[in-house]
Amino acid sequence: MASGLVVATVLLGFAPSVDIGAAESRVGFSESRRINYGLGRACDLTSGSPPQGIPEACQTTDRPELLVWGDSFAMALVPGLAKTVGEAGLAQLTMSACFPAIGVAAFSKRAASPSFAEDCIRFNDSVLGILKNRPGIRTVVISSPFDAPDSKDFMLLKRRDGTLLEVETSVDGAVEGIKSLVEAVRALGRRVVVVAPPPVAGFDIGDCLERKVRGSLMLGRHSDCKIYVIDYRRMRSRTLELLNQVAVKADVEVVSYHDVLCDDTKCRTEIDGKSLYRDSGHLSYEGSEIIARKTRLAERLIRAAR
């Protein structure tokens, strides 16, 4: 009985530290997997209310020289760029699920109407108008997964001669809209660069990394939480084709994460034990900063813009 009491006492003594450790782990994962809004939740601008200017919360200085434009993937770029762009400063104009293009937007076939796509077209028109009135912004960075425009689950809403028409998705249609944006930005005397989305695969990377750290049983092809290059290229073949066409037809540089994250067979999803992804495709806040610092991304984008 005495030995039993000793064991019970030892277990009770460890219990608080185990609880604290578990709580700290939960907090850590909650932090790494929180939605990455960039400079803040206010910078996920809502549909139906196109911006008239850059919200104060969505710029790091009064006179930013760099603008990040796009959807949630563009938002995920911002934390790292904001920490590394220096005195040049950064502004963010982003709207979830609205890819950067002029006169074209994607909407789900399951939607009752293409109203979101109409809002998206208005949003991008508004960003262009804001840019016209902010001559201090010299470089424009656009980013998106660029996948909806070539998905069979979506339609495109295209503006033609002042009329909005619903058409089937196509790589050519999306390329045309992105090219129009690039040309419109250059017409204002600014430079532009495109950032490709991070590599992805058919699993939730953030969840996989969390289970790995927790010591959960990991089985199957993605037990190491890395992305196979062959899977990524197969899943995103049309997106990669789209970006290749954008690079050629719009004469714009497309900056990719591939060279820093991938070798010939696999792509890393963590660096120095830190998770780069918060879910199946978006960078975490920490991942955004790690990549930006390791690749000097802000400098790279400014040099690549034309």
DOPA-631629 format. One line per 4 residues: their letters; for each residue x, y, z of C-alpha. Coordinates in nm, 2 decimals. Layout:
a	X,Y,Z; ...
This chain:
masg	0.00,0.00,0.00; 0.29,0.23,0.09; 0.45,0.18,-0.25; 0.11,0.24,-0.42
lvva	0.08,0.57,-0.24; 0.43,0.67,-0.35; 0.34,0.59,-0.71; 0.02,0.79,-0.68
tvll	0.21,1.08,-0.53; 0.46,1.08,-0.81; 0.19,1.07,-1.08; 0.00,1.35,-0.91
gfap	0.33,1.54,-0.89; 0.38,1.50,-1.27; 0.01,1.57,-1.36; 0.03,1.95,-1.34
svdi	0.34,1.96,-1.57; 0.17,1.73,-1.82; -0.14,1.95,-1.82; 0.07,2.26,-1.86
gaae	0.28,2.10,-2.14; -0.04,1.99,-2.33; -0.19,2.34,-2.28; 0.12,2.50,-2.42
srvg	0.12,2.26,-2.71; -0.24,2.35,-2.79; -0.17,2.72,-2.77; 0.13,2.67,-3.00
fses	-0.07,2.49,-3.27; -0.35,2.73,-3.24; -0.11,3.01,-3.31; 0.06,2.84,-3.61
rrin	-0.27,2.74,-3.76; -0.46,3.06,-3.72; -0.60,3.22,-4.04; -0.33,3.44,-4.20
yglg	-0.49,3.77,-4.28; -0.16,3.95,-4.34; -0.16,4.28,-4.15; -0.49,4.20,-3.99
racd	-0.85,4.08,-4.02; -0.95,4.43,-4.15; -0.74,4.37,-4.46; -0.96,4.09,-4.58
ltsg	-1.19,4.34,-4.76; -1.55,4.24,-4.79; -1.74,4.18,-5.11; -2.00,4.44,-5.20
sppq	-1.80,4.73,-5.06; -1.51,4.80,-5.30; -1.23,5.00,-5.12; -1.20,5.37,-5.18
gipe	-0.86,5.39,-5.03; -0.60,5.19,-4.83; -0.73,5.13,-4.48; -0.49,5.27,-4.22
acqt	-0.45,4.92,-4.06; -0.35,4.78,-4.40; -0.03,4.97,-4.45; 0.29,4.97,-4.25
tdrp	0.38,5.34,-4.33; 0.20,5.65,-4.45; 0.37,5.63,-4.79; 0.43,5.26,-4.87
ellv	0.63,5.18,-5.19; 0.51,4.82,-5.22; 0.15,4.70,-5.27; 0.04,4.34,-5.22
wgds	-0.27,4.27,-5.43; -0.47,3.95,-5.45; -0.67,3.70,-5.24; -0.59,3.49,-4.93
fama	-0.27,3.36,-5.08; -0.15,3.72,-5.12; -0.25,3.79,-4.76; -0.02,3.50,-4.65
lvpg	0.27,3.67,-4.82; 0.23,3.99,-4.62; 0.36,3.90,-4.27; 0.71,3.81,-4.40
lakt	0.73,4.10,-4.64; 0.61,4.35,-4.38; 0.89,4.23,-4.15; 1.16,4.25,-4.42
vgea	1.07,4.53,-4.66; 1.23,4.80,-4.44; 1.16,5.17,-4.47; 1.00,5.13,-4.81
glaq	0.69,5.01,-4.64; 0.40,4.79,-4.76; 0.03,4.82,-4.83; -0.22,4.54,-4.86
ltms	-0.54,4.53,-5.07; -0.68,4.18,-5.06; -1.01,4.00,-5.08; -1.06,3.63,-5.01
acfp	-1.12,3.41,-5.32; -1.09,3.71,-5.56; -0.79,3.65,-5.78; -0.61,3.96,-5.92
aigv	-0.72,4.03,-6.28; -0.90,4.30,-6.47; -1.24,4.24,-6.62; -1.27,3.87,-6.53
aafs	-1.35,3.67,-6.21; -1.43,3.32,-6.12; -1.74,3.19,-5.94; -1.86,2.85,-5.82
kraa	-2.11,2.67,-6.04; -2.30,2.59,-5.71; -2.36,2.96,-5.65; -2.71,3.09,-5.71
spsf	-2.58,3.38,-5.90; -2.24,3.53,-6.01; -2.28,3.82,-5.76; -1.95,3.74,-5.59
aedc	-1.77,3.75,-5.93; -1.93,4.09,-6.00; -1.80,4.22,-5.66; -1.46,4.07,-5.74
irfn	-1.44,4.26,-6.07; -1.54,4.58,-5.89; -1.28,4.52,-5.62; -1.00,4.49,-5.87
dsvl	-1.12,4.80,-6.06; -1.11,4.98,-5.73; -0.76,4.87,-5.64; -0.64,5.00,-5.98
gilk	-0.81,5.33,-5.91; -0.64,5.35,-5.57; -0.31,5.28,-5.73; -0.36,5.56,-5.97
nrpg	-0.40,5.80,-5.68; -0.10,5.67,-5.49; 0.21,5.76,-5.69; 0.44,5.66,-5.41
irtv	0.36,5.30,-5.47; 0.63,5.19,-5.71; 0.60,4.81,-5.71; 0.29,4.59,-5.72
viss	0.30,4.22,-5.61; 0.01,4.00,-5.71; -0.05,3.66,-5.58; -0.32,3.39,-5.58
pfda	-0.35,3.01,-5.61; -0.46,3.08,-5.96; -0.66,2.76,-5.96; -1.03,2.86,-5.97
pdsk	-1.00,3.00,-6.33; -0.91,2.66,-6.47; -1.13,2.44,-6.25; -1.43,2.26,-6.39
dfml	-1.62,2.35,-6.07; -1.62,2.72,-6.16; -1.74,2.96,-6.43; -1.58,3.28,-6.54
lkrr	-1.76,3.62,-6.55; -1.60,3.83,-6.82; -1.65,4.19,-6.91; -1.68,4.25,-7.28
dgtl	-1.79,4.58,-7.43; -1.93,4.69,-7.10; -2.14,4.37,-7.05; -2.07,4.09,-6.81
leve	-2.09,3.74,-6.97; -2.08,3.40,-6.81; -1.84,3.17,-6.99; -1.67,2.84,-6.92
tsvd	-1.34,2.85,-6.74; -1.02,2.84,-6.95; -0.66,2.91,-6.91; -0.67,3.16,-7.19
gave	-0.95,3.35,-7.03; -0.77,3.38,-6.70; -0.44,3.47,-6.87; -0.61,3.75,-7.06
giks	-0.75,3.90,-6.73; -0.41,3.88,-6.55; -0.23,4.03,-6.86; -0.49,4.32,-6.86
lvea	-0.40,4.39,-6.49; -0.03,4.39,-6.56; -0.07,4.62,-6.86; -0.30,4.85,-6.66
vral	-0.04,4.88,-6.37; 0.24,4.95,-6.62; 0.03,5.21,-6.79; 0.04,5.40,-6.45
grrv	0.42,5.39,-6.45; 0.45,5.12,-6.19; 0.63,4.78,-6.20; 0.46,4.45,-6.13
vvva	0.57,4.09,-6.03; 0.37,3.77,-5.98; 0.42,3.53,-5.69; 0.32,3.17,-5.76
pppv	0.14,2.97,-5.48; 0.34,2.74,-5.25; 0.36,2.38,-5.35; 0.07,2.17,-5.23
agfd	-0.05,1.80,-5.23; -0.37,1.62,-5.15; -0.35,1.65,-4.77; -0.38,1.91,-4.50
igdc	-0.02,2.00,-4.44; -0.08,2.20,-4.12; -0.28,1.91,-3.97; -0.01,1.66,-4.07
lerk	0.27,1.87,-3.90; 0.06,1.91,-3.59; 0.00,1.53,-3.56; 0.37,1.47,-3.62
vrgs	0.47,1.70,-3.34; 0.21,1.54,-3.11; 0.36,1.20,-3.17; 0.05,1.06,-3.34
lmlg	0.08,0.74,-3.54; 0.18,0.85,-3.90; 0.13,0.61,-4.18; 0.11,0.62,-4.56
rhsd	0.27,0.82,-4.84; 0.27,1.15,-4.65; 0.38,1.03,-4.31; 0.67,1.27,-4.32
ckiy	0.44,1.56,-4.41; 0.65,1.64,-4.72; 0.51,1.71,-5.06; 0.61,1.49,-5.35
vidy	0.70,1.71,-5.65; 0.54,1.46,-5.89; 0.21,1.49,-5.70; 0.23,1.87,-5.69
rrmr	0.30,1.90,-6.06; 0.01,1.66,-6.14; -0.24,1.84,-5.92; -0.14,2.19,-6.03
srtl	-0.06,2.12,-6.40; -0.31,2.36,-6.54; -0.21,2.63,-6.29; 0.15,2.59,-6.38
elln	0.06,2.61,-6.74; -0.14,2.93,-6.67; 0.15,3.09,-6.49; 0.39,3.00,-6.78
qvav	0.16,3.17,-7.02; 0.12,3.47,-6.80; 0.51,3.50,-6.78; 0.53,3.49,-7.17
kadv	0.22,3.68,-7.28; 0.24,3.96,-7.01; 0.62,3.97,-7.01; 0.62,3.95,-6.63
evvs	0.84,3.76,-6.38; 0.67,3.48,-6.19; 0.86,3.42,-5.86; 0.82,3.06,-5.72
yhdv	0.89,2.90,-5.39; 1.00,2.58,-5.57; 1.37,2.67,-5.57; 1.39,2.72,-5.20
lcdd	1.15,2.45,-5.08; 1.20,2.17,-5.33; 1.46,1.93,-5.46; 1.40,1.69,-5.75
tkcr	1.16,1.47,-5.56; 1.02,1.64,-5.25; 0.93,1.98,-5.11; 0.98,2.08,-4.74
teid	0.68,2.19,-4.53; 0.89,2.29,-4.23; 1.22,2.45,-4.16; 1.41,2.42,-3.84
gksl	1.11,2.25,-3.68; 0.88,2.54,-3.77; 0.57,2.48,-3.97; 0.55,2.67,-4.30
yrds	0.18,2.60,-4.37; -0.13,2.66,-4.17; -0.35,2.43,-4.37; -0.34,2.26,-4.71
ghls	-0.19,2.55,-4.90; -0.17,2.88,-4.71; 0.15,2.99,-4.54; 0.14,3.03,-4.16
yegs	0.24,3.37,-4.01; 0.57,3.21,-3.90; 0.62,3.03,-4.23; 0.57,3.36,-4.42
eiia	0.83,3.53,-4.21; 1.08,3.23,-4.23; 1.06,3.21,-4.61; 1.08,3.59,-4.65
rktr	1.39,3.61,-4.43; 1.57,3.31,-4.58; 1.51,3.41,-4.94; 1.53,3.79,-4.89
laer	1.19,3.78,-5.07; 1.11,4.16,-5.05; 1.44,4.25,-5.22; 1.39,3.96,-5.47
lira	1.04,4.08,-5.57; 1.15,4.44,-5.61; 1.43,4.34,-5.83; 1.22,4.11,-6.04
ar	0.93,4.36,-6.10; 0.92,4.52,-6.43
